[in-house]
Amino acid sequence: MEIIIAILAVVFVLGVAINIHEFGHFIVAKLFGMRVEAYSFFGLGPRIWGFKIGDTDYRISAIPLGAYVKLYGDEVTAPLEGGASQESQVPERELYELRPRWQKFLVIIGGPLMNIILAVAIPFFIALFYGVPSNPAPIVGFVKPGGEAERAGLKPGDRIVKFDGVENPTWRRIERDALLMPEKKIPITVEREGRLIDLYIKPVKVTEAGQSAGVLDFEPDLGSEPVVVGRIDPTMPAAQSG
C-alpha cells in the first residue's frame, strides 16, 4: 500500500510540474497570437473530454501522465497529442513556423521559466504566511538542575560568546559540535552581567543502537528571538484588544 501511495505521489508531483511547464509554452504562444490547437491540462494521448474557447480545445486526455500544448501544424509529437492537426485555413500571422526566431525562442523557454517561477514562488509564499525559521541566539534559557552544565557553573541568561575556540557560535553549531564530543570537557566563554567567564562543560553521553553522541543538558532562551505577528483573525480576541 505504501508503494502505491508513493507512486501516486510521484505521479502527482510530476504531473503538476509538467502542467506548469506546458502552461508556460501555452501562455507565451497565446500572448504572441499564435494558433494553439489544443491544450491538454491533464494527460496525454486521445481526447476524452474538453471544451473549446476560440480556436483552442482545452481537454483532458486518456493517459493520466503530464500535459501538452499543440501548436497548429506541429506534427512531431502528434501521437502523444491525440493525432494530427485538423485541416483548416489558418492566417499566416497565427502560424508558429512563420514567426521570428526570437518569438519562437520565447515560446520554447516559456516552459522552463514557469518551472523556475514555481520553484521560487512556493518557498516565498510559505515564508510569507508561516514565517522563516530562525536560529535561536546562543543565550541559555534553561539549565537542568543537578546536571553537568549546572555543576560547571552555567546559568540561565548566560550568552555563549565562545564554544570550543569558535567565537560567536550559533546555537546550531553548539549542538552539532556537542554531538561529536560526548563526555569530553569543552571550553566555553559566557557573558554574564557584562563580564566574560570561562567554563568547561561536558555533553552527556547517550548511546543508541551502538552509536554514541553528546547531548547538552541546557537549552536556548527562545524568548530572545523577536516574535513577529503576521496575521490576526479580526474576530479573535487578540485583534479586538489591539
C-alpha positions in Angstrom: 0.0 0.0 0.0 2.8 2.4 0.9 4.5 1.7 -2.5 1.2 2.5 -4.3 0.9 5.8 -2.3 4.5 6.7 -3.1 4.0 6.0 -6.8 0.8 8.1 -6.9 2.6 10.9 -5.0 5.4 10.9 -7.6 2.9 10.9 -10.5 1.0 13.8 -8.9 4.1 15.9 -8.3 5.5 15.3 -11.8 2.0 16.0 -13.3 1.9 19.4 -11.6 5.5 20.2 -12.7 4.8 19.2 -16.3 1.5 21.1 -16.4 3.1 24.3 -15.2 5.8 23.7 -17.8 3.3 23.3 -20.6 1.3 26.3 -19.4 4.4 28.4 -19.9 4.6 27.4 -23.6 0.9 27.9 -23.9 0.6 31.4 -22.4 3.6 32.8 -24.4 2.2 31.4 -27.6 -1.2 32.9 -26.8 0.4 36.3 -26.0 2.0 36.4 -29.4 -1.2 35.5 -31.1 -0.1 32.0 -32.3 -2.7 29.4 -33.1 -2.8 26.9 -30.2 -4.9 24.0 -31.5 -5.1 22.1 -28.2 -4.1 22.5 -24.5 -4.4 19.2 -22.6 -4.2 20.3 -19.0 -4.4 16.7 -17.8 -3.0 13.7 -19.6 -1.5 12.7 -22.9 -3.0 10.9 -25.9 -6.5 11.0 -27.3 -9.0 13.5 -26.0 -11.7 12.1 -23.7 -13.3 15.4 -22.6 -13.0 19.1 -23.1 -14.4 22.4 -24.2 -13.4 24.9 -26.9 -12.7 28.6 -26.4 -11.9 30.4 -29.6 -9.6 28.2 -31.7 -8.2 26.3 -28.8 -9.5 23.0 -27.5 -9.0 22.7 -23.7 -9.1 19.0 -22.9 -8.5 16.0 -20.6 -6.6 13.2 -22.3 -6.7 9.4 -21.9 -3.2 8.8 -20.5 -3.0 10.4 -17.0 0.6 11.5 -17.2 1.6 15.1 -17.7 0.1 17.6 -20.1 0.8 19.0 -23.5 0.3 22.1 -25.8 -0.3 21.5 -29.5 0.5 24.4 -31.8 -1.1 24.3 -35.2 0.9 22.4 -37.8 3.3 20.8 -35.2 3.2 17.1 -36.1 6.4 15.9 -34.5 4.7 14.8 -31.3 1.3 14.1 -32.8 1.0 10.5 -31.5 1.2 11.8 -27.9 -1.1 14.7 -28.6 -4.2 12.9 -30.0 -3.4 12.9 -33.7 -2.5 15.2 -36.5 -3.7 18.8 -36.8 -7.2 19.4 -38.2 -7.2 20.7 -41.7 -8.4 24.3 -41.8 -7.5 27.6 -43.2 -5.2 29.4 -40.7 -4.0 33.0 -41.2 -0.2 33.1 -41.7 0.1 35.6 -38.8 -1.0 32.8 -36.4 1.5 30.2 -37.6 4.3 29.4 -35.3 6.7 28.4 -38.1 6.4 31.8 -39.8 7.2 33.8 -36.6 10.5 35.5 -36.0 13.2 33.4 -34.2 13.1 35.5 -31.1 9.4 34.7 -30.7 9.9 31.0 -31.2 12.7 31.2 -28.6 10.5 32.8 -26.1 7.8 30.1 -26.6 10.4 27.4 -26.1 11.8 28.9 -22.9 8.3 29.8 -21.5 8.1 26.3 -20.0 11.4 26.2 -18.1 10.8 29.8 -17.0 7.4 28.8 -15.4 9.1 26.0 -13.6 11.7 28.4 -12.2 8.9 30.8 -11.1 7.1 28.0 -9.4 10.3 26.9 -7.6 10.8 30.4 -6.3 7.1 31.1 -5.5 6.5 28.1 -3.3 9.1 28.8 -0.6 8.3 32.6 -0.9 4.6 32.2 -0.1 5.4 29.6 2.6 7.7 32.1 4.2 5.1 34.9 3.7 2.3 33.0 5.5 4.2 30.9 8.0 7.5 32.9 8.6 11.1 31.9 8.2 12.5 29.6 10.9 15.1 31.4 13.0 18.1 30.1 14.7 17.9 30.9 18.4 20.7 33.1 19.7 23.2 31.3 22.0 21.6 32.6 25.2 21.0 30.0 27.9 17.3 29.7 28.9 17.2 26.5 30.9 19.8 24.6 32.8 18.9 21.1 34.0 19.1 21.0 37.8 21.9 18.9 39.1 23.2 18.3 35.5 26.7 18.7 34.1 26.1 22.3 32.9 24.9 23.4 36.3 27.9 21.8 38.0 30.1 23.6 35.6 28.6 26.9 36.6 26.4 27.7 33.7 23.3 29.8 34.5 20.1 30.9 32.7 20.7 34.2 30.9 24.4 33.5 30.1 25.3 34.3 26.5 27.8 31.9 24.9 30.4 34.0 23.1 32.9 31.2 22.5 32.4 27.5 22.2 35.4 25.1 21.8 37.5 28.0 20.4 34.8 29.2 18.0 33.8 32.8 18.6 30.2 33.9 18.3 28.9 30.4 17.6 25.3 29.8 16.5 23.1 27.5 18.6 23.1 25.0 15.8 26.9 25.0 15.7 27.0 24.4 19.5 24.6 21.4 19.3 26.4 19.9 16.3 29.8 20.1 18.0 28.5 18.7 21.3 27.1 15.7 19.4 30.6 14.7 18.4 32.2 15.1 21.9 30.3 13.0 24.4 31.7 13.2 27.9 34.6 15.5 26.8 35.3 18.8 28.5 34.6 21.6 26.1 36.0 25.1 26.9 33.4 27.8 26.6 33.2 31.5 27.4 30.0 33.1 28.5 29.0 36.7 29.0 27.2 37.4 32.3 26.3 40.9 33.5 28.9 42.4 31.4 31.7 40.0 32.5 33.4 37.2 30.5 33.6 33.9 32.3 35.5 30.8 31.2 33.8 27.5 31.9 34.1 23.8 30.9 31.0 21.8 30.1 30.7 18.1 29.3 28.0 16.8 27.0 26.0 13.9 28.4 26.8 10.6 26.6 23.8 9.0 25.0 24.1 5.6 23.3 21.6 4.1 20.9 22.0 1.2 18.5 25.7 1.0 19.3 26.2 4.7 18.4 27.2 7.3 21.0 26.5 11.0 20.9 26.8 14.0 23.2 23.7 15.8 24.4 23.7 19.2 26.2 21.6 19.4 29.4 20.8 23.1 28.8 18.5 24.8 26.3 18.4 28.1 24.4 16.3 31.0 25.5 13.7 31.1 22.7 12.3 34.3 24.1 15.5 36.1 22.9 14.2 35.9 19.3 11.7 38.6 18.2 8.2 37.4 17.7 6.6 38.8 14.6 2.8 38.8 14.2 2.0 38.0 10.6 -1.8 37.9 10.5 -4.6 38.0 13.1 -8.2 36.9 12.5 -10.4 40.1 13.0 -12.9 38.0 15.0 -10.3 36.8 17.5 -9.9 38.5 21.0 -6.3 39.4 20.1 -7.5 41.6 17.2 -10.2 43.3 19.4 -7.6 44.1 22.1 -5.3 45.7 19.5 
